[in-house]
Amino acid sequence: MLLDIFLTIHFILLLLVSLRVLARNNLTSPARLAWLVVLFILPYLGLLVYWMFGEIHLGRNFEREYKKIIEKLHSHNPEVLGSDAALAAIKPEYQAAFAYSANVTGYHTTLGNRAELMADAAETQKRMIADFDAATDHIHVLYYIWLIDGMGIDTAQALMRAAKRGVTCRAMVDGMGSRKLVRSKLWKEMEAAGVEVSVALPIRNIIKVMLFSRIDLRNHRKITVIDGKIGYFGSRNCADPEFRVKPKYAPWVDIMMRMEGPVVAQNQMLFASDWLTKNPETPFDSFPYFTGPAKALKADTHPNELINSEQLKLEELKLEKSKLEGFAAQIFVDGPTQRQGTTPQFLGALISQAQHTLIISTPYFVPDYSLISVLCATAYRGVEVTMIFPKHNDSLIVAATSHSYYWQLLKAGIKVYEYKPGLLHAKTLTVDGEISLIGSSNLDLRSFDLNYENNVVFSDKALSSKIIERQYQYIADSDEIQLEDVEDWPLAYRVWNNVVATMGPVL
């Protein structure tokens, strides 16, 4: 009797969850199939896993409040958002990705930006701490991982020094990635010294998070803004290259740029949106925006209206551009509260614009079908496509999934390299030596659907050439993978890779 009741309840639960999976509009067919396989092969565990990780939600009111804050920030400071008209500064053949990004994120193209590519982790740390010590108004930082090591302690101490001399300092970290810092003495010392501290997506009550949200939805951003005028963009967390939590794979190899110009104001607004979501009592006007040359564009006009303004006729824009030093850039951001598919669609637009060369480096390659298709199609139409991955990945699952796609990539003529000296954590993409993208996003389903990310995409030959030079340094320290190598992999290894890749939408 009890067994019959148990089996009936089990069948009803399995049926309801299966119907939920089949009824959802925001799942791809491979994702539906993966979840159904899990539910029917591992029914008890599958139900639990789906309850914890199947839905993308951050609580009943979170998404609504977050969108309200973004709308308010955008409406209060529209000059920060850039301009549709500024697209004229980018070659027509590369405008589509910038336009797509602007339409889905609200951040349009800005002009008059400048940047320096940091030589290595040591230079990044030296320059950043020097900028902190020179700050006169505010310092805003947000990191996914903040370790208590050389970089982590130096950053905390610089913030405390700045706070003590009257600079407004705000430090935000992800509740999972920086959980040890949040519980540490150093975090309390920062707060006592006057640094405003906050935790994005906290996990203080893990049971509550698991019941009403998802523990694996994280803020993966890396934001550093000094006085609203200087920003650091790239892949590095607040941690030493030795990365003590996973020293086996060290050094972590990142790429960072020190930037000035109106694109820094966009990162400032992005920081404000995350900060205000957790700290709504903070005044909106406590986030100064310095848009630099972009202020020549009419500040009280919404970006979508700028293109129709007589002030921004194309000839006047060209004249204004001729007076500026710097390049066109805008931030590209994504997160679980944004429209699903934003990142792979943006990357698809960017990749499909390549005419001659496309070079990509990423530590985590768990793509969806659309990204694999556009990469292979780009190679088949004659573009020289090169991809660089770590040889030793810190995730066995990611490594297996990445390897499952090697045959398709190589068959299409894409060159595949595996970086040997450490874990290549730099996320870079260059198109024809004209367009570049760097930031926090990996080419994996977590960055596509689950994490809050921030990147910068820009049009500048000189800076792109320096990033390409860095990419070729990665290649020089890599093994090239040949099609014959993959075809010689043992059958069991190929099966393992493909099984893991099939479950990618669940993992």
C-alpha positions in Angstrom: 0.0 0.0 0.0 2.7 2.5 1.0 4.7 1.5 -2.1 1.7 2.2 -4.3 1.3 5.6 -2.8 5.0 6.3 -3.1 5.1 5.3 -6.8 2.0 7.3 -7.5 3.5 10.5 -5.9 6.7 9.8 -7.8 4.9 9.4 -11.1 2.9 12.6 -10.6 6.0 14.6 -9.7 7.9 13.3 -12.7 5.0 14.0 -15.0 4.5 17.6 -13.7 8.2 18.4 -13.9 8.4 16.9 -17.4 5.4 18.9 -18.5 7.1 22.0 -17.1 10.3 21.3 -19.1 8.2 20.8 -22.3 6.1 23.9 -21.7 8.9 26.4 -21.1 9.5 28.8 -24.0 12.9 29.9 -22.8 14.6 26.4 -23.3 16.3 25.2 -26.4 15.5 21.8 -27.7 18.9 20.3 -26.6 18.3 21.7 -23.1 14.8 20.1 -22.9 16.2 16.8 -24.1 19.0 17.0 -21.6 16.7 17.6 -18.7 14.3 14.9 -19.8 17.2 12.4 -19.9 18.2 13.4 -16.4 14.7 13.2 -15.1 14.0 9.7 -16.5 17.4 8.1 -16.0 18.0 9.5 -12.5 14.4 10.3 -11.4 15.0 11.0 -7.7 18.2 12.9 -8.1 16.9 14.5 -11.3 13.9 16.0 -9.5 16.1 17.5 -6.9 18.6 18.8 -9.4 15.9 20.4 -11.5 14.4 22.0 -8.3 17.8 23.5 -7.5 19.2 24.4 -11.0 16.4 24.0 -13.6 14.9 27.4 -13.5 16.6 30.8 -13.9 15.2 33.0 -11.1 16.5 35.2 -8.4 13.4 35.6 -6.3 10.0 37.1 -6.8 10.8 40.8 -6.6 14.5 40.8 -7.6 14.1 41.1 -11.4 11.4 43.7 -11.2 13.4 46.0 -8.8 16.6 45.5 -10.7 14.9 46.6 -14.0 13.4 49.6 -12.2 16.8 50.8 -11.0 18.3 50.4 -14.5 15.5 52.4 -16.1 15.9 55.1 -13.5 19.6 55.3 -14.0 19.3 55.5 -17.7 16.6 58.1 -17.7 18.4 60.3 -15.2 21.8 60.3 -17.0 21.1 59.5 -20.7 24.3 61.2 -21.8 26.2 58.2 -20.3 24.5 55.8 -22.6 26.3 57.1 -25.7 24.7 57.6 -29.1 23.4 55.7 -32.1 24.9 58.5 -34.2 28.4 57.6 -32.9 28.2 54.4 -34.9 29.4 56.5 -37.9 32.9 56.4 -36.3 33.0 52.6 -36.9 33.4 51.1 -40.4 30.0 50.1 -41.8 31.0 46.4 -42.1 31.5 46.2 -38.3 28.5 48.2 -37.1 26.0 45.4 -36.7 27.3 44.0 -33.4 27.6 47.4 -31.8 24.0 48.2 -32.9 22.8 44.9 -31.5 24.5 45.4 -28.2 23.1 48.9 -27.9 19.5 47.7 -28.6 19.5 45.0 -26.0 21.6 46.6 -23.2 20.9 50.3 -23.6 24.6 51.2 -23.8 25.4 52.8 -27.1 28.7 53.8 -28.7 30.8 56.5 -27.1 33.7 58.5 -28.7 37.0 59.8 -27.4 38.2 56.8 -25.4 41.8 56.0 -24.6 43.4 52.8 -23.2 46.6 51.1 -22.3 47.1 47.4 -22.4 48.7 46.3 -19.1 51.9 44.3 -19.6 51.1 41.7 -16.9 49.6 41.2 -13.5 52.3 43.1 -11.7 51.9 46.2 -13.8 48.1 46.0 -13.4 48.5 45.9 -9.6 51.0 48.7 -9.5 49.0 51.0 -11.7 45.7 50.3 -10.0 47.0 50.9 -6.5 48.7 54.1 -7.7 45.3 55.2 -9.1 43.6 54.4 -5.8 46.2 56.4 -3.9 45.7 59.4 -6.3 41.9 59.3 -6.1 40.2 62.4 -4.8 36.5 61.7 -5.0 35.5 58.0 -5.1 36.6 54.5 -5.9 34.1 51.8 -6.9 35.0 48.2 -7.2 33.1 45.0 -7.9 34.8 41.6 -8.1 33.5 38.0 -8.5 36.6 36.6 -6.6 38.5 38.6 -4.1 41.2 36.6 -2.3 43.1 37.4 0.8 46.5 37.3 -0.9 49.0 40.0 -2.2 46.6 41.6 -4.6 43.6 41.2 -2.3 45.3 42.8 0.7 47.0 45.6 -1.3 43.6 46.5 -2.8 41.9 46.5 0.6 44.6 48.6 2.2 44.5 51.1 -0.7 40.8 51.4 -0.2 41.2 51.9 3.5 43.8 54.6 3.0 41.5 56.4 0.5 38.5 56.2 2.8 40.5 57.7 5.7 41.4 60.7 3.6 37.8 61.3 2.7 37.4 59.5 -0.6 34.1 57.6 -0.9 35.0 54.0 -1.4 32.5 51.3 -2.2 33.5 47.6 -2.5 31.1 44.9 -3.7 31.8 41.2 -4.1 29.9 38.1 -5.1 28.5 36.1 -2.2 29.9 32.8 -3.6 33.2 33.7 -5.3 34.4 35.9 -2.4 32.7 34.1 0.5 36.0 33.7 2.5 36.7 37.4 2.3 33.2 38.3 3.5 33.8 36.2 6.6 37.3 37.5 7.2 38.9 40.0 9.5 40.0 42.0 6.5 36.4 42.7 5.4 35.5 43.9 8.9 38.7 46.1 8.9 37.6 47.7 5.6 34.2 48.5 7.0 35.6 49.9 10.2 38.0 52.1 8.1 35.0 53.7 6.3 34.8 51.6 3.2 31.2 50.9 2.2 31.0 47.2 1.7 28.3 45.1 0.1 27.7 41.5 -1.1 26.0 40.8 -4.4 23.7 37.7 -4.3 24.5 36.7 -0.7 24.2 33.1 0.4 23.9 33.6 4.2 20.8 31.4 4.3 21.7 28.6 1.9 18.4 26.7 2.4 16.4 29.9 1.6 18.5 30.5 -1.5 18.1 26.9 -2.7 14.3 27.0 -2.1 13.5 30.3 -3.7 16.4 31.1 -6.0 19.5 29.4 -7.5 22.8 29.2 -5.7 24.7 29.1 -9.0 23.4 32.4 -10.4 26.4 34.7 -9.7 27.8 38.2 -10.3 30.9 37.4 -12.3 31.7 41.0 -13.2 35.1 42.7 -12.7 34.6 46.5 -12.3 37.1 49.1 -11.1 36.2 52.8 -11.4 38.4 55.6 -10.0 36.9 59.2 -9.8 34.6 58.3 -12.6 37.4 58.9 -15.1 39.7 55.9 -14.9 38.5 52.3 -15.3 40.1 48.9 -15.5 38.6 46.4 -17.9 39.4 42.7 -18.5 39.3 39.2 -17.1 41.3 39.5 -13.8 39.7 39.0 -10.4 41.1 40.6 -7.3 43.7 37.9 -6.9 47.3 37.0 -7.5 48.2 35.0 -10.6 49.2 32.1 -8.2 45.5 31.9 -7.4 45.9 30.1 -4.1 42.4 28.4 -4.1 43.5 26.4 -7.2 47.4 26.5 -7.2 47.6 23.3 -9.2 46.6 25.2 -12.4 48.6 28.5 -11.7 49.5 30.9 -12.9 46.2 32.3 -14.0 46.9 34.4 -17.1 44.7 37.4 -17.5 44.4 40.4 -19.8 43.6 43.9 -18.4 43.3 47.4 -19.9 43.4 50.8 -18.1 40.9 53.0 -19.8 39.8 56.6 -19.8 36.9 58.3 -21.5 33.1 58.1 -21.6 33.1 54.3 -21.7 34.3 54.4 -18.1 31.0 56.3 -17.2 29.1 53.3 -18.6 30.9 50.9 -16.3 30.2 53.4 -13.5 26.5 53.2 -14.3 26.7 49.4 -14.4 28.3 49.4 -11.0 25.6 51.7 -9.7 22.8 49.3 -10.9 24.3 46.4 -9.0 25.1 48.5 -5.9 21.6 50.2 -5.7 19.9 46.8 -6.1 21.5 45.7 -2.8 21.7 49.2 -1.2 18.6 51.2 -2.4 19.1 53.8 0.3 22.2 55.1 -1.5 21.5 58.4 -3.3 21.4 58.2 -7.1 23.4 61.3 -7.4 26.3 59.8 -5.5 27.6 58.2 -8.7 29.4 60.9 -10.7 29.6 60.5 -14.4 32.4 62.1 -16.5 31.5 61.5 -20.1 34.3 63.6 -21.5 34.0 64.5 -25.2 30.7 62.7 -25.4 29.1 65.7 -23.6 29.4 67.5 -26.9 26.4 65.4 -27.8 23.2 66.9 -26.5 23.0 65.7 -22.9 19.3 66.0 -22.4 18.3 63.9 -25.4 17.7 60.1 -25.2 20.2 58.2 -27.3 17.5 56.7 -29.5 16.5 60.3 -30.5 20.0 61.6 -31.2 20.1 60.2 -34.7 17.2 62.5 -35.6 18.6 65.6 -34.0 19.9 68.4 -36.3 22.7 68.9 -33.8 24.0 65.5 -34.7 23.9 65.6 -38.5 26.5 63.3 -39.9 28.8 66.1 -41.1 28.8 67.8 -37.7 29.5 64.4 -36.1 32.5 63.9 -38.4 33.7 67.4 -37.6 33.4 66.8 -33.8 35.1 63.4 -34.2 38.1 65.1 -36.0 38.6 67.2 -32.9 38.8 64.1 -30.6 41.6 61.8 -29.7 40.6 58.3 -28.9 38.4 55.6 -30.2 34.8 54.3 -30.3 33.8 51.9 -27.5 30.8 50.7 -25.6 30.2 48.2 -22.8 28.4 44.9 -23.4 26.7 43.5 -20.4 24.5 40.5 -19.7 22.9 38.6 -16.8 20.0 36.3 -15.8 17.6 39.2 -15.6 18.3 40.2 -19.2 16.7 38.6 -22.3 18.0 35.0 -22.8 20.3 34.4 -25.7 21.8 38.0 -25.6 25.4 36.9 -25.4 25.5 34.2 -28.0 23.5 36.4 -30.4 25.9 39.3 -29.8 28.9 37.0 -30.3 27.3 35.6 -33.5 26.9 39.1 -34.9 30.5 40.0 -34.0 32.0 36.8 -35.4 29.9 36.9 -38.6 31.4 40.3 -39.4 34.9 38.9 -39.7 36.3 39.3 -43.2 39.9 38.1 -42.9 40.9 37.0 -39.4 39.2 36.0 -36.1 41.2 35.1 -33.0 39.6 34.0 -29.7 41.0 33.0 -26.4 38.7 31.6 -23.6 39.3 29.4 -20.6 35.9 27.8 -20.7 34.3 26.7 -24.0 30.9 25.2 -23.5 29.1 26.7 -26.5 25.5 26.4 -27.7 24.7 25.1 -31.2 24.4 28.6 -32.7 27.9 29.6 -31.6 29.5 26.4 -33.0 27.6 27.0 -36.3 28.7 30.6 -36.7 32.3 29.7 -35.9 32.4 26.9 -38.4 30.5 28.9 -41.1 33.0 31.8 -40.6 35.9 29.4 -41.3 34.2 27.8 -44.2 33.7 31.1 -46.0 37.5 31.7 -45.9 38.2 33.6 -42.7 41.3 32.5 -40.8 39.8 31.5 -37.4 42.1 30.7 -34.5 41.0 29.5 -31.0 43.1 29.3 -27.9 42.2 27.2 -24.8 44.1 26.2 -21.7 45.8 22.8 -22.0 45.0 21.9 -18.4 41.5 23.2 -17.4 40.5 23.5 -13.7 37.2 21.9 -14.6 37.1 18.3 -15.8 33.6 18.8 -17.1 34.5 21.9 -19.1 37.6 20.2 -20.5 35.6 17.2 -21.7 32.9 19.4 -23.3 35.4 21.6 -25.0 37.2 18.5 -26.4 33.9 17.2 -27.8 33.8 20.1 -30.2 37.4 19.9 -31.4 36.7 17.7 -34.4 34.0 20.0 -35.7 36.2 23.0 -35.3 39.3 21.4 -36.9 37.2 19.9 -39.7 36.0 23.4 -40.6 39.6 24.6 -40.8 39.7 26.4 -37.5 43.2 26.4 -35.8 43.0 25.1 -32.2 45.8 25.8 -29.7 46.2 24.7 -26.1 48.1 27.0 -23.8 50.7 25.2 -21.6 52.3 27.5 -19.0 49.2 28.0 -16.8 45.5 28.5 -16.9 44.8 30.9 -19.7 42.0 33.0 -18.2 42.1 35.9 -20.7 38.8 36.3 -22.6 39.7 38.0 -25.9 38.2 38.3 -29.3 39.7 40.2 -32.2 38.2 40.8 -35.7 40.4 41.7 -38.7 42.7 43.7 -36.5 39.9 46.4 -36.3 37.5 45.3 -33.6 38.3 43.8 -30.1 36.3 42.5 -27.2 37.7 41.8 -23.7 36.0 41.3 -20.4 34.5 38.8 -18.0 32.4 36.6 -20.3 33.5 33.1 -21.1 32.2 31.2 -24.1 30.1 28.9 -22.0 26.5 28.5 -21.0 27.1 29.9 -17.6 28.2 33.3 -19.0 25.4 33.1 -21.6 22.5 32.4 -19.2 23.5 32.4 -15.5 26.1 35.0 -14.6 26.2 38.8 -14.6 29.0 39.8 -16.9 30.6 43.0 -18.2 32.8 43.5 -21.3 34.0 46.3 -23.5 33.9 46.2 -27.3 35.8 48.8 -29.3 37.1 49.8 -32.7 40.7 50.8 -32.7 43.5 49.4 -34.9 46.4 50.4 -32.7 45.0 48.9 -29.5 43.6 45.8 -31.4 47.1 45.2 -32.8 48.5 45.1 -29.2 45.8 42.6 -28.2 46.6 40.5 -31.2 50.3 40.6 -30.3 49.3 39.3 -26.8 47.2 36.6 -28.4 50.2 35.4 -30.5 52.2 35.3 -27.3 49.6 32.8 -26.0 49.9 30.8 -29.3 53.7 30.7 -29.0 53.3 29.0 -25.6 50.7 26.6 -26.9 50.5 23.2 -28.6 48.6 23.1 -31.9 46.0 20.4 -32.0 45.7 18.6 -35.3 42.7 16.8 -36.7 44.7 13.5 -36.7 45.3 14.0 -33.0 41.6 14.1 -32.2 40.8 11.2 -34.5 43.4 9.1 -32.7 41.7 9.7 -29.3 40.6 6.4 -27.7 36.9 5.5 -28.2 36.2 5.6 -24.5 37.6 9.2 -24.3 35.5 10.3 -27.2 32.4 8.8 -25.8 33.0 10.4 -22.4 33.5 13.9 -24.0 30.3 13.6 -26.1 28.2 12.3 -23.1 29.4 15.2 -21.0 28.7 17.7 -23.9 25.2 16.3 -24.3 24.5 17.1 -20.7 26.0 20.6 -21.1 22.6 22.4 -20.8 22.1 20.8 -17.4 25.7 21.2 -16.2 
